[in-house]
C-alpha cells in the first residue's frame, strides 16, 4: 500500500477515536445548555420533520402555541396591575 493511504487511514482512525472520547462531554454540555434554556432541544431529527413528516411539524407548532400563554396587555386606566411596586399579572382560570 501507498504511504499516503496509510496516513489517511491513520488520520481517519484518530479522528474517530477523538469523537468517541469527546461524545459524552459534548452531550453533557448540550444537556446543560438545554436545561439552562440557552440551547434548542430539537436536534437533527426535528429539522427533518418538516420535510418527511410535515403533519408532525404542524402538530408540534400547534402544541408550542398552546403552551405559550401571552401576558395580557395593560390598558389605560387599568387598576390592580401594581402591588407594592411589583407588577402583578393575573391569568384567567379558563385559559
GIVENZI-V459892 format. One record per run of one state. SS is the DSSP state (~ for helix, > for strand, _ for the rest). FROM is the first residue (numbers start at 1). TO is the last residue. If there is no record, write none. Layout:
# GIVENZI-V459892
ss=<SS | SS>
from=<FROM | FROM>
to=<TO | TO>
This chain:
# GIVENZI-V459892
ss=<_ | ~ | _ | ~ | _ | ~ | _ | > | _ | > | _>
from=<1 | 3 | 37 | 44 | 53 | 54 | 68 | 82 | 84 | 86 | 88>
to=<2 | 36 | 43 | 52 | 53 | 67 | 81 | 83 | 85 | 87 | 95>
